[in-house]
Structures are given as structure tokens and as C-alpha cells.
Amino acid sequence: MKNKKIPLSKEMKIVLLKWLQQGYVLENEMQELFPDVINKINVLNLGRGINPEKEQ
């Protein structure tokens, strides 16, 4: 499964973003499949000062 990136539709990116904003943690395999989305979300969360672990 190495280096296999899946292009995501805009809708799927929005769903993933919402999941991650709610504090869902993706399995490592998922993170490898969607690195661009994960990186964008991490940057967005850092920019907003969001820390999913603190919000619970």
C-alpha cells in the first residue's frame, strides 16, 4: 500500500475535515492514503489553535 494516494472528491475532503475537527483520529493507513488532506487539516487546526485532545 506504500505511496498509493487516492484523489478525493471535494465532498469527501469536507467529510474528512469534519471528522477530524470533531477529534476523530484516522488509522495510520488512512493517514498515508490522504497525506495532503491530513497536512491541510493539521495546518488549519494549528492556525486556529484547535487541539482535539483538549476539547473533550
Order of alpha helices (4+ residues) and beta strands (2+ residues): alpha-alpha-alpha-alpha
